Amino acid sequence: MNLSSGPATSNGTATATVVADAGGRVRPPVVDACSLVYDDDGWRVYLNRLGENAPEYLDVFSASFCRYFGASHTAYRDALALRRQDAVDVLLPPGRPPFDLAAHLADRERQGVTREFAMGSPERLPDGRTVNEWLLETVRGVTDRVQVWAGLSLRDPADALRELERSAAAGARGLCVIPFLDGTDPADPRFSPVWDAAAAAGLPVWLHTGHHFARSHPSGLGSWRTVEALAGRHRELLLVAGHAGWPDVQEMLLTAARHPGVFLEFSSHRPRHMPKPGSGWEPLLHHARGMARDRVLFGTSTWVNPGPNGSLADELAALALPAEVVTAWLSGNAEALAARAAGTRAG
């Protein structure tokens, strides 16, 4: 695709880049519904949390990590064989440039990304702040571009509720939960106060669903059954099924059809692979013009498929889908979800 670009207003709050192919077809603006925005300390916390609770990820995704951080794969693999922390040091050596929010936003603008939902964490940084606190403070002046979805740990229901309340008071616009890192079932009734509070505060919950690589925890943590149970019990709760419950996409889509507060987000999976036989995404494409049209969000997971966000959006736009579906999936449904949540908060 031969691309040309120029400034354009996307939704009245942010300036995007118009991306067009040689035929003049314009790719719609993009909302990244699963973004990671960290400095190096935040990335260390993220990688160490994976290493402590799901070390398989540092192995399975070694190539992706090295591509994203620009590190030697051989050096990383050699270090990982000896000590996890040495491998993290290969990815994040001393002397790396500090995180630059302005540069980050400029890059997203070039890619046509008008907004991103940045996933946080309750883990502590070296200065004592949580990642959630750092993120909320860092993007305070650009919340039209970056909305913080505060990370919660479900190891302790009372701690999770306190973190929700602190983060909401500081400006969080959603929540992020990764069950396989905690080894707990989000549908356990012990967590009902957390979900009730999220619904009352108008905080959508991004929930890791579907396949995971943590061998120490069962694969059913965060399945479509989890989403079904939560949505049935907490009717006002907005739920985003991260990674769309793959490989059980059909079951997750049918769950969304039953519950108007459930959305599917397909980060970590490349759109160009979706039409391939056996991909597991056939139900999503089959129902794209029907029940999936208004329930699907675009996301990247940032490091899983290293490269420009715009390239992944282009892959989606290249699928044999109606233009209105592409627009809805790339940004329209995410904007509608954000507006719906904002309406709850205002009410």
matplotlib code that plots the C-alpha trace (Angstrom):
import matplotlib.pyplot as plt

x = [0.0, 1.4, 0.5, 0.0, -0.8, -1.9, -3.4, -7.1, -9.5, -10.7, -13.3, -13.1, -10.6, -7.5, -5.7, -5.1, -3.3, -5.3, -3.9, -4.9, -3.8, -3.0, -6.7, -7.5, -9.3, -8.9, -8.3, -10.5, -9.0, -7.9, -8.5, -6.1, -8.2, -5.2, -2.1, 0.9, 2.5, 5.4, 8.9, 11.7, 10.9, 7.3, 8.5, 10.7, 7.8, 5.7, 8.3, 9.1, 5.4, 5.2, 8.4, 7.2, 3.7, 3.9, 7.6, 6.6, 5.8, 9.4, 10.3, 7.4, 7.5, 11.2, 11.4, 8.6, 10.2, 13.6, 12.0, 10.1, 13.1, 15.7, 17.7, 19.8, 17.7, 20.7, 21.9, 18.5, 18.1, 21.5, 20.7, 17.3, 18.8, 20.8, 18.7, 15.5, 16.7, 19.7, 17.3, 15.4, 18.7, 19.3, 16.0, 16.5, 20.2, 21.5, 21.5, 18.3, 16.6, 13.9, 10.2, 9.1, 5.3, 5.3, 7.3, 4.9, 1.9, 3.5, 4.1, 0.6, -0.7, 1.4, -0.2, -3.7, -4.3, -6.6, -7.0, -5.6, -6.7, -3.5, -3.4, -2.0, -0.8, -1.0, 2.6, 5.1, 7.8, 11.2, 10.0, 7.1, 4.3, 2.2, 2.3, -1.3, -0.2, 2.7, 0.5, -2.3, 0.2, 2.1, -0.9, -2.9, -2.7, -3.6, -6.5, -8.3, -5.5, -4.6, -7.2, -5.8, -7.4, -6.0, -4.7, -6.1, -4.8, -7.5, -5.3, -7.1, -10.7, -10.3, -7.0, -8.6, -11.5, -9.2, -7.1, -10.2, -11.4, -8.0, -7.5, -11.1, -10.6, -7.3, -9.0, -8.9, -11.4, -11.4, -9.9, -7.6, -7.5, -5.3, -6.6, -3.8, -1.3, -3.3, -4.4, -7.9, -11.4, -12.9, -16.4, -15.8, -18.5, -15.8, -15.1, -18.7, -18.1, -15.3, -17.5, -20.4, -18.1, -16.8, -20.3, -21.4, -18.3, -18.7, -15.4, -15.3, -13.2, -10.7, -10.3, -7.7, -9.7, -9.0, -5.7, -2.7, 0.7, 0.9, 1.2, 0.8, -2.8, -5.8, -6.7, -10.3, -9.3, -10.9, -12.8, -16.1, -17.8, -16.2, -17.5, -21.0, -21.1, -20.0, -22.3, -25.2, -24.6, -23.6, -26.0, -24.6, -21.0, -19.2, -16.8, -14.1, -13.0, -9.3, -8.1, -11.7, -11.5, -9.5, -9.7, -13.3, -14.3, -17.7, -18.6, -17.4, -19.3, -22.5, -22.0, -21.8, -25.0, -26.7, -25.3, -25.2, -22.4, -19.9, -17.3, -14.6, -11.1, -8.6, -5.1, -2.2, -3.7, -2.9, -5.9, -4.1, -4.2, -7.9, -9.3, -7.0, -8.7, -8.3, -7.4, -10.3, -11.5, -14.0, -17.0, -16.0, -15.7, -18.8, -20.9, -19.1, -22.1, -24.5, -24.0, -20.3, -20.5, -21.0, -19.1, -15.6, -12.7, -9.2, -6.2, -2.5, -1.0, 2.0, 4.8, 3.2, 3.3, 6.1, 5.7, 3.7, 0.1, -1.0, 0.3, -2.0, -4.9, -4.1, -4.3, -7.8, -8.8, -7.6, -10.0, -13.1, -15.3, -17.8, -16.3, -18.7, -17.6, -13.9, -14.7, -16.7, -14.0, -11.1, -12.6, -16.3, -17.2, -14.4, -15.6, -19.2, -18.0, -16.1, -19.1, -21.4, -19.0, -18.7, -22.5, -22.6, -20.0, -21.9, -25.1]
y = [0.0, 3.4, 5.8, 9.5, 11.5, 14.8, 16.3, 15.9, 16.3, 12.9, 13.3, 16.9, 16.1, 14.9, 15.5, 12.3, 11.6, 10.8, 7.6, 6.9, 4.3, 5.1, 4.9, 7.7, 5.4, 6.8, 4.5, 5.6, 6.9, 4.3, 3.8, 1.3, -0.4, -2.3, -0.2, -0.3, 3.1, 2.7, 4.1, 1.7, 1.2, 0.4, -2.1, -3.8, -4.1, -5.5, -8.1, -9.1, -9.6, -11.9, -13.7, -14.3, -15.4, -16.7, -17.2, -19.1, -15.7, -14.6, -17.7, -18.0, -14.4, -13.9, -12.9, -10.3, -8.8, -8.5, -7.0, -4.4, -3.4, -3.7, -6.3, -9.2, -12.4, -14.6, -12.5, -12.5, -16.3, -16.9, -14.7, -16.2, -19.6, -18.4, -15.9, -14.1, -10.7, -10.9, -11.4, -8.3, -6.4, -7.3, -5.8, -2.7, -1.9, 1.3, 4.4, 4.0, 7.3, 8.2, 7.9, 10.9, 11.4, 14.0, 11.7, 8.9, 11.0, 12.3, 8.7, 7.7, 10.7, 9.6, 6.2, 7.7, 6.7, 9.3, 7.6, 4.7, 2.9, 2.4, -0.6, 0.0, -2.2, -2.1, -3.1, -0.8, 1.2, 1.9, 5.3, 3.7, 4.7, 2.1, 1.9, 3.1, 6.3, 6.9, 6.5, 8.7, 11.5, 11.2, 11.5, 14.0, 16.7, 14.5, 12.4, 13.1, 11.0, 8.5, 7.1, 5.1, 1.7, 1.0, -2.5, -4.5, -7.6, -10.0, -11.7, -9.8, -8.5, -5.6, -4.5, -4.6, -2.5, 0.1, 0.3, 0.8, 3.6, 5.4, 5.1, 6.3, 9.3, 10.1, 9.9, 6.3, 5.6, 1.8, -1.2, -4.0, -7.5, -10.5, -13.6, -15.9, -13.6, -13.8, -17.4, -16.4, -16.6, -13.2, -14.7, -15.8, -14.1, -12.7, -10.1, -9.0, -5.7, -4.9, -5.4, -3.6, -0.6, -0.7, -0.6, 2.2, 4.3, 3.8, 2.0, -0.7, -3.7, -5.1, -8.8, -11.1, -13.9, -17.1, -18.9, -18.2, -19.8, -19.9, -23.6, -23.2, -22.0, -23.6, -22.5, -21.8, -18.6, -15.8, -18.0, -17.0, -18.7, -16.2, -13.3, -15.0, -15.3, -11.7, -10.2, -12.2, -11.3, -7.6, -6.3, -2.8, -3.8, -3.0, -5.8, -5.9, -9.5, -9.0, -11.1, -12.0, -15.2, -16.9, -19.7, -19.7, -16.7, -18.0, -18.7, -15.2, -13.6, -15.4, -14.2, -10.7, -11.2, -12.1, -9.3, -5.7, -4.7, -7.2, -6.3, -8.3, -6.9, -8.8, -7.5, -9.9, -11.3, -10.0, -9.2, -10.5, -14.0, -13.9, -15.1, -18.2, -21.5, -22.8, -19.4, -19.5, -16.1, -17.3, -16.6, -13.0, -12.4, -14.4, -12.3, -9.0, -7.5, -8.7, -9.2, -8.5, -5.2, -3.0, -5.3, -5.5, -3.2, -2.8, -3.3, -3.9, -5.1, -2.9, -5.4, -8.6, -7.6, -5.0, -2.4, 0.6, 0.6, 1.8, -1.3, -3.5, -1.1, -1.4, -5.1, -4.8, -2.3, -4.7, -7.5, -8.1, -6.2, -3.3, 0.1, 0.8, -2.3, -1.4, 2.1, 0.6, -1.9, 0.5, 3.3, 3.7, 1.0, 2.1, 5.7, 4.5, 2.4, 5.4, 7.7, 5.1, 4.8, 8.6, 8.9, 6.5, 8.6, 11.8, 10.3]
z = [0.0, -1.0, 1.9, 2.0, 5.1, 6.4, 9.5, 10.1, 13.1, 14.3, 17.0, 18.2, 20.9, 19.2, 15.9, 13.8, 10.6, 7.5, 6.0, 2.4, -0.2, -3.8, -4.7, -2.3, 0.2, 3.7, 6.7, 9.6, 12.8, 15.4, 19.1, 20.6, 23.3, 24.8, 25.0, 27.3, 28.2, 30.5, 31.3, 31.8, 35.5, 34.5, 32.0, 34.6, 36.9, 34.0, 33.0, 36.6, 37.3, 34.3, 35.4, 38.9, 38.0, 34.5, 33.5, 30.4, 28.8, 28.9, 27.0, 24.5, 23.5, 23.6, 20.0, 20.4, 23.4, 21.7, 18.6, 20.6, 22.8, 20.0, 21.9, 20.7, 20.7, 21.2, 24.2, 25.7, 25.3, 26.8, 29.8, 30.3, 30.6, 33.6, 35.4, 34.7, 35.9, 33.5, 30.6, 31.7, 31.8, 28.2, 27.2, 29.4, 29.6, 31.3, 29.2, 27.4, 26.6, 29.1, 28.2, 26.3, 26.3, 23.6, 21.3, 22.1, 21.2, 18.0, 16.9, 17.6, 15.7, 12.7, 12.9, 13.0, 16.6, 18.2, 21.6, 23.6, 26.6, 28.6, 30.9, 34.4, 37.3, 41.1, 41.3, 43.0, 41.3, 42.9, 44.1, 46.0, 43.6, 41.9, 38.1, 38.2, 40.1, 37.7, 34.7, 35.9, 36.8, 33.6, 31.2, 33.4, 30.7, 27.8, 28.9, 25.6, 24.0, 26.7, 29.1, 32.0, 32.8, 36.2, 36.8, 39.7, 41.4, 42.6, 45.2, 47.9, 47.3, 49.9, 48.3, 44.8, 46.0, 47.6, 44.5, 42.4, 44.6, 44.7, 40.9, 40.1, 42.4, 40.5, 37.1, 35.9, 33.1, 33.2, 34.9, 33.8, 35.3, 34.3, 36.1, 35.3, 37.0, 40.2, 40.0, 41.0, 39.4, 38.8, 39.0, 42.6, 44.7, 46.9, 44.2, 43.7, 45.6, 43.2, 40.2, 41.8, 42.5, 38.9, 37.5, 39.8, 38.9, 35.2, 34.9, 32.1, 32.9, 30.4, 31.4, 29.9, 28.4, 26.5, 26.1, 28.4, 28.8, 32.7, 33.3, 37.1, 36.6, 34.9, 31.4, 32.4, 34.3, 32.3, 29.9, 28.2, 31.1, 33.4, 31.3, 31.1, 34.9, 35.6, 32.9, 34.2, 37.8, 37.3, 34.6, 34.6, 34.4, 31.1, 30.2, 27.5, 26.7, 26.1, 23.1, 22.5, 24.4, 21.6, 20.7, 21.9, 19.9, 18.9, 22.5, 23.5, 20.7, 21.7, 25.2, 24.0, 22.0, 25.3, 27.3, 25.9, 28.2, 26.8, 24.1, 22.3, 21.8, 19.7, 20.6, 20.4, 17.2, 13.7, 11.5, 8.4, 9.8, 10.7, 7.3, 7.3, 7.7, 11.2, 12.7, 15.1, 14.0, 11.4, 13.6, 14.1, 10.4, 9.6, 12.0, 11.2, 9.5, 12.3, 16.0, 15.9, 14.2, 17.3, 19.8, 18.5, 19.5, 18.0, 20.3, 20.0, 23.3, 22.2, 22.3, 21.1, 17.4, 17.4, 14.7, 13.9, 15.1, 11.8, 10.1, 12.2, 11.4, 7.7, 8.0, 9.4, 6.8, 4.1, 5.1, 3.1, 5.4, 4.7, 5.3, 8.1, 10.0, 9.6, 11.0, 13.9, 14.8, 14.5, 16.6, 16.6, 19.0, 21.4, 21.3, 22.0, 24.9, 26.3, 25.9, 27.5, 30.5, 30.8, 30.8, 33.8, 35.7, 34.9, 36.1]

ax = plt.figure().add_subplot(projection="3d")
ax.plot(x, y, z, "-o")
ax.set_aspect("equal")
plt.show()
